[in-house]
Amino acid sequence: MPIFKRPELLGLLFPTVLFISVTTIASANTPTVVLNTSKALIYPNIDPRLSESLYPNEAATAKQIADTIEMSIRKQYVTDIALRDAHPKAHGCIRAEFKVNETLPPLLAQGVFIPGKTYQAWIRFSNGSSNAKQADIKKDARGMAIKLLEVSGKNLSDENSSTQDFIMINHPVFFANDPARYLSFMQDINSDKFLKKLHIPFALGAKGTWIALNTRNKISNPLQTRYWSMVPYQLGLGDHRQAVKYSARACSTIVSPIPARPNRDFLREALRTSLQESDACMEFLVQPRTSTSMSVEDSMTEWKEDQAPFYKVATIHIPKQVFDTSEQNKFCENLSFTPWHALAEHKPLGGINRMRKIIYEQISRVRHEMNSTERLDP
């Protein structure tokens, strides 16, 4: 099937929940909320020391992309509740503990990575496709979004927030770098004109099209899949700050087979069965950049592990639990994640991350306006 007929590619635009929605987090039993007041959109500053550099007209292009997505959302959800544009289908939101290693090298013991510290957390697993009804057996990107609770320090998106988000999908690279090329792709994929759809592979280019297609795959269980941040982040502050990427993987190498006759939501079923039977374990990894040739502006090129190894910094313990309830599923729909929900020590880097700040903020406002809901943050 041609690339322009694959709605799941929309889910690759941002490897995370695209919308910030009403969030009620305190504990699994008694959620509480704090109002997150709206702020003027300020485009992120670049960090030349970490090799960041602006693309031509980058901020204006980010606004054009946000406007294109907004127009599409308003057209799609005229009468219905506005869902997430990317990753709308969750396999479940689960409670977890994020325990940092007892000992870490000083350069890794930054931000939330306080040796021996344990955070309560929520994790949302999802499909990437914009089609929330798509069967799980279809090839797709798979998302893992982690939200750490009761995090001390000033948050980049809201000084009153006490959470830290890590956003990942099960592929190590993104399919676009250049904002202008990305805008062209967004305009093509949201156009009603057939010739515009035909132009999509040209908008992405050969490498971008290849990455987009190869990001789609099949998995048997969200707990047994490896995930990557794809784009880089800062770790630390001051002269010792560095560029890193994140990853998460199962503690065990055992991978269950895909069912011979999987039902439409078999990944939710696999997650539910796994956590009814036993606890689960995942490792959280950090990959420090080892050379400036590993560009923070090139999200389409992988930092090879044989040149820049990953280091385990934390263990994610997922206890046995019952998560698939109407109350928790509703909670999951309202849970929000954004790469800019982070401490300064974990500032998002690179053009894709900078554009995300503008796009996420605008689409969040639009979605809440359409659903007549207040924007709340834990």
C-alpha positions as CSV (number, residue, x, y, z in Angstrom):
1,M,0.0,0.0,0.0
2,P,1.4,3.4,-0.9
3,I,2.8,5.6,2.0
4,F,0.1,8.2,1.5
5,K,-2.6,5.7,2.2
6,R,-1.2,4.7,5.6
7,P,-2.8,6.8,8.4
8,E,-0.4,5.2,10.9
9,L,2.4,7.4,9.5
10,L,0.6,10.3,11.2
11,G,1.4,8.6,14.5
12,L,5.1,8.9,13.7
13,L,5.0,12.7,13.5
14,F,5.7,12.9,17.2
15,P,6.7,9.9,19.1
16,T,4.4,10.7,22.0
17,V,1.0,11.9,23.0
18,L,0.5,14.9,20.8
19,F,-2.0,16.6,23.1
20,I,-1.7,17.8,26.7
21,S,-5.0,17.1,28.4
22,V,-6.7,17.2,31.8
23,T,-4.3,15.3,34.1
24,T,-5.2,14.0,37.6
25,I,-2.3,12.4,39.2
26,A,-1.4,11.9,42.9
27,S,-2.0,8.3,43.6
28,A,-4.0,5.5,42.0
29,N,-6.8,6.0,44.4
30,T,-7.2,9.7,45.1
31,P,-6.1,11.9,42.1
32,T,-5.6,15.6,42.7
33,V,-4.9,18.4,40.3
34,V,-3.4,21.9,40.2
35,L,-4.4,24.4,37.5
36,N,-1.8,25.0,34.9
37,T,-2.2,28.6,33.8
38,S,-1.6,29.4,30.1
39,K,1.6,31.2,29.1
40,A,2.9,33.0,26.1
41,L,4.7,30.8,23.6
42,I,8.4,31.5,23.6
43,Y,10.6,29.6,21.2
44,P,13.4,27.7,22.9
45,N,16.9,29.2,22.9
46,I,19.7,27.1,21.3
47,D,22.8,25.9,23.0
48,P,25.8,26.3,20.7
49,R,28.1,24.5,23.1
50,L,26.0,21.4,22.6
51,S,26.1,22.0,18.8
52,E,22.5,23.2,18.5
53,S,21.8,25.5,15.5
54,L,18.6,27.0,14.1
55,Y,17.3,26.0,10.7
56,P,16.2,28.9,8.5
57,N,12.8,30.4,9.6
58,E,12.5,27.6,12.1
59,A,10.2,29.3,14.6
60,A,7.8,30.5,11.9
61,T,7.8,27.1,10.3
62,A,6.9,25.5,13.6
63,K,3.9,27.8,13.9
64,Q,2.9,26.9,10.3
65,I,3.0,23.2,11.2
66,A,1.0,23.8,14.3
67,D,-1.6,25.7,12.3
68,T,-1.8,22.9,9.7
69,I,-2.4,20.3,12.5
70,E,-4.9,22.5,14.2
71,M,-6.9,22.9,11.0
72,S,-6.9,19.2,10.5
73,I,-8.1,18.5,14.0
74,R,-10.9,21.1,13.8
75,K,-12.0,19.5,10.6
76,Q,-11.8,15.9,11.8
77,Y,-13.6,16.4,15.2
78,V,-16.5,18.8,14.3
79,T,-19.0,16.9,16.4
80,D,-16.9,14.2,18.3
81,I,-14.7,14.4,21.3
82,A,-11.2,15.4,20.0
83,L,-8.8,12.5,20.5
84,R,-5.0,12.6,20.5
85,D,-3.8,13.0,16.9
86,A,-0.9,10.7,17.5
87,H,-0.9,7.6,19.7
88,P,-4.6,7.7,20.5
89,K,-4.9,4.0,21.1
90,A,-3.5,3.0,24.5
91,H,-2.7,-0.5,25.6
92,G,-3.0,0.7,29.1
93,C,-1.7,3.1,31.8
94,I,0.2,1.3,34.5
95,R,1.7,2.2,37.9
96,A,5.4,1.7,38.3
97,E,8.4,2.5,40.4
98,F,11.5,4.1,38.8
99,K,14.5,3.3,41.0
100,V,17.8,5.0,40.2
101,N,21.0,2.9,40.6
102,E,22.6,3.1,43.9
103,T,25.8,4.3,42.3
104,L,26.4,6.3,39.1
105,P,29.3,8.1,37.6
106,P,29.1,11.9,38.4
107,L,28.4,12.8,34.8
108,L,25.3,10.6,34.8
109,A,24.1,11.4,38.3
110,Q,22.3,14.5,37.1
111,G,18.7,15.8,37.3
112,V,16.3,13.1,38.4
113,F,19.1,10.5,38.3
114,I,19.9,10.8,42.0
115,P,21.7,7.6,43.1
116,G,19.3,5.4,45.2
117,K,16.3,7.6,44.6
118,T,12.9,5.9,43.9
119,Y,10.1,7.7,42.1
120,Q,6.5,6.6,41.7
121,A,5.5,6.7,38.0
122,W,2.8,6.2,35.4
123,I,3.6,4.6,32.1
124,R,1.4,4.7,29.0
125,F,2.0,2.2,26.2
126,S,0.3,2.9,22.9
127,N,0.1,2.4,19.1
128,G,1.4,5.2,17.0
129,S,-1.4,5.2,14.3
130,S,-3.8,8.1,14.3
131,N,-6.5,5.4,13.8
132,A,-7.6,4.5,17.3
133,K,-9.5,1.5,16.0
134,Q,-6.6,-0.1,14.1
135,A,-5.9,-3.7,15.0
136,D,-2.8,-4.3,17.0
137,I,-1.5,-6.9,14.5
138,K,-1.0,-4.1,11.9
139,K,2.6,-2.9,11.6
140,D,2.9,0.4,13.5
141,A,5.2,2.4,15.8
142,R,4.7,1.6,19.5
143,G,5.0,4.2,22.2
144,M,6.2,4.2,25.8
145,A,5.7,7.4,27.8
146,I,7.0,7.6,31.4
147,K,5.9,10.2,33.9
148,L,7.9,10.5,37.2
149,L,6.0,12.0,40.2
150,E,7.2,14.2,43.0
151,V,10.2,15.5,41.2
152,S,12.1,18.3,42.9
153,G,13.3,21.3,40.9
154,K,12.0,23.9,38.4
155,N,10.1,22.5,35.5
156,L,10.8,23.9,32.0
157,S,7.1,24.0,31.1
158,D,5.5,24.9,34.4
159,E,7.3,26.0,37.5
160,N,4.5,24.6,39.6
161,S,4.8,21.1,38.2
162,S,6.6,18.3,40.0
163,T,6.8,15.7,37.2
164,Q,9.4,14.6,34.6
165,D,8.4,12.9,31.3
166,F,10.4,10.6,29.1
167,I,8.9,10.0,25.6
168,M,10.0,7.1,23.5
169,I,9.0,4.8,20.7
170,N,10.3,1.5,19.5
171,H,12.6,2.9,16.8
172,P,16.0,4.7,17.3
173,V,15.6,7.5,14.7
174,F,13.0,10.0,13.4
175,F,12.1,10.4,9.8
176,A,12.6,14.2,9.4
177,N,15.1,16.9,10.4
178,D,14.5,20.0,8.2
179,P,11.5,22.0,9.3
180,A,10.7,23.1,5.8
181,R,10.6,19.5,4.6
182,Y,8.5,18.6,7.6
183,L,6.0,21.4,6.8
184,S,5.7,20.2,3.2
185,F,5.0,16.7,4.4
186,M,2.3,17.9,6.9
187,Q,0.7,20.0,4.2
188,D,0.6,17.1,1.8
189,I,-0.7,14.5,4.2
190,N,-3.5,16.9,5.4
191,S,-4.5,18.0,1.9
192,D,-7.7,16.8,0.2
193,K,-6.0,16.9,-3.2
194,F,-4.8,13.5,-4.6
195,L,-1.8,15.0,-6.3
196,K,-0.6,16.4,-2.9
197,K,-0.8,12.9,-1.5
198,L,1.4,11.6,-4.3
199,H,3.9,14.2,-3.3
200,I,4.4,12.8,0.2
201,P,7.4,10.6,-0.5
202,F,9.1,13.5,-2.2
203,A,8.4,15.7,0.8
204,L,10.1,13.2,3.1
205,G,12.8,12.3,0.7
206,A,14.3,8.8,0.1
207,K,15.8,8.5,3.6
208,G,12.8,9.9,5.4
209,T,10.4,7.6,3.6
210,W,12.6,4.6,4.3
211,I,12.8,5.5,8.0
212,A,9.0,6.1,8.2
213,L,8.2,2.7,6.7
214,N,10.8,0.9,8.8
215,T,9.5,2.4,12.0
216,R,6.4,0.3,11.5
217,N,6.6,-3.2,12.9
218,K,4.8,-5.9,14.9
219,I,5.3,-6.7,18.6
220,S,3.9,-9.3,20.9
221,N,4.0,-7.5,24.2
222,P,4.6,-3.9,25.1
223,L,6.7,-5.0,28.2
224,Q,9.1,-7.0,26.0
225,T,9.9,-4.3,23.5
226,R,12.8,-1.9,23.4
227,Y,12.1,1.9,23.1
228,W,14.3,4.9,22.2
229,S,13.9,8.7,22.6
230,M,15.0,9.1,18.9
231,V,15.9,12.7,19.6
232,P,18.5,14.1,22.0
233,Y,18.3,15.7,25.4
234,Q,20.6,17.7,27.7
235,L,21.9,16.0,30.8
236,G,23.2,18.2,33.6
237,L,23.9,21.9,33.8
238,G,26.9,24.2,33.5
239,D,30.2,23.3,32.0
240,H,29.6,19.5,32.5
241,R,26.3,19.4,30.6
242,Q,26.2,16.9,27.7
243,A,23.9,15.6,25.0
244,V,22.3,12.2,25.5
245,K,19.6,10.0,24.2
246,Y,17.4,7.6,26.2
247,S,16.2,4.0,25.9
248,A,14.2,1.5,27.8
249,R,14.2,-2.3,27.5
250,A,13.0,-5.4,29.3
251,C,15.2,-6.9,32.0
252,S,14.7,-10.3,30.4
253,T,15.5,-11.2,26.8
254,I,12.5,-13.6,26.6
255,V,10.0,-12.5,23.9
256,S,6.6,-14.1,23.6
257,P,5.3,-15.2,20.2
258,I,2.6,-13.3,18.5
259,P,-0.7,-15.2,18.9
260,A,-1.7,-17.2,15.8
261,R,-5.1,-15.5,15.8
262,P,-4.7,-12.2,17.6
263,N,-7.8,-10.2,18.5
264,R,-8.0,-6.5,17.6
265,D,-6.6,-5.4,21.0
266,F,-4.3,-8.3,21.7
267,L,-1.5,-6.0,23.0
268,R,-3.7,-4.7,25.8
269,E,-4.6,-8.3,26.5
270,A,-1.0,-9.3,26.6
271,L,-0.2,-6.4,29.0
272,R,-3.2,-7.3,31.2
273,T,-2.3,-11.0,31.3
274,S,1.4,-10.3,32.1
275,L,0.6,-8.0,35.0
276,Q,-2.1,-10.4,36.4
277,E,0.5,-13.2,36.6
278,S,3.6,-11.4,37.9
279,D,5.6,-8.2,38.3
280,A,7.5,-6.9,35.3
281,C,10.9,-5.3,35.0
282,M,12.5,-2.8,32.6
283,E,15.8,-1.0,32.4
284,F,16.2,2.7,31.7
285,L,19.3,3.6,29.8
286,V,21.3,6.8,28.9
287,Q,23.5,7.1,25.8
288,P,26.0,10.0,26.2
289,R,27.3,11.4,23.0
290,T,30.9,10.6,22.4
291,S,31.7,12.8,19.4
292,T,30.4,16.1,18.0
293,S,30.0,14.1,14.7
294,M,26.9,12.7,16.4
295,S,24.7,15.7,15.6
296,V,21.9,16.9,17.9
297,E,20.2,18.4,14.9
298,D,20.2,15.1,12.9
299,S,17.4,13.0,14.3
300,M,17.5,10.7,11.2
301,T,21.0,9.2,12.0
302,E,21.4,6.7,14.8
303,W,24.2,7.1,17.4
304,K,25.7,3.7,17.0
305,E,26.0,1.8,20.3
306,D,29.5,0.5,19.4
307,Q,30.6,4.1,19.3
308,A,28.4,5.5,22.0
309,P,27.3,2.8,24.5
310,F,24.1,3.0,26.6
311,Y,24.5,2.9,30.4
312,K,21.8,1.6,32.7
313,V,20.8,4.3,35.2
314,A,17.6,3.0,36.6
315,T,15.3,0.0,37.0
316,I,11.6,0.3,36.3
317,H,9.7,-2.1,38.6
318,I,6.1,-2.7,37.5
319,P,4.1,-4.5,40.2
320,K,1.3,-7.0,39.5
321,Q,-1.9,-4.9,39.1
322,V,-5.3,-4.6,37.6
323,F,-5.2,-1.6,35.3
324,D,-7.9,-2.3,32.7
325,T,-10.8,-0.7,34.5
326,S,-13.2,2.0,33.2
327,E,-11.9,4.5,35.8
328,Q,-8.3,3.9,35.0
329,N,-8.9,3.9,31.2
330,K,-10.6,7.3,31.6
331,F,-7.6,8.5,33.6
332,C,-5.4,7.2,30.9
333,E,-7.2,9.3,28.3
334,N,-6.7,12.4,30.3
335,L,-3.1,11.8,31.2
336,S,-0.6,14.0,29.4
337,F,3.0,13.9,28.3
338,T,5.3,16.3,26.7
339,P,9.1,16.3,26.2
340,W,9.2,19.8,27.6
341,H,7.7,18.6,30.9
342,A,11.2,18.3,32.2
343,L,13.8,19.7,34.6
344,A,16.4,22.1,33.1
345,E,18.9,19.2,33.5
346,H,16.9,17.3,30.9
347,K,16.2,20.1,28.4
348,P,15.1,18.8,25.0
349,L,17.7,19.4,22.3
350,G,17.5,19.8,18.5
351,G,15.1,21.2,15.9
352,I,12.4,18.5,16.3
353,N,12.3,19.0,20.0
354,R,12.3,22.8,19.7
355,M,9.3,22.7,17.3
356,R,7.5,20.3,19.6
357,K,7.3,23.0,22.3
358,I,5.3,25.3,20.0
359,I,3.2,22.5,18.4
360,Y,2.3,20.7,21.6
361,E,1.3,23.9,23.3
362,Q,-1.0,25.1,20.5
363,I,-2.6,21.7,19.9
364,S,-3.2,21.3,23.6
365,R,-5.0,24.6,23.7
366,V,-7.1,23.6,20.7
367,R,-8.1,20.2,22.0
368,H,-9.1,21.6,25.4
369,E,-11.1,24.3,23.7
370,M,-12.9,21.8,21.5
371,N,-13.6,19.5,24.4
372,S,-14.6,22.3,26.8
373,T,-12.1,21.2,29.4
374,E,-9.7,23.1,31.6
375,R,-6.0,22.5,31.2
376,L,-4.7,20.9,34.4
377,D,-1.4,19.6,35.4
378,P,-0.3,17.4,38.3
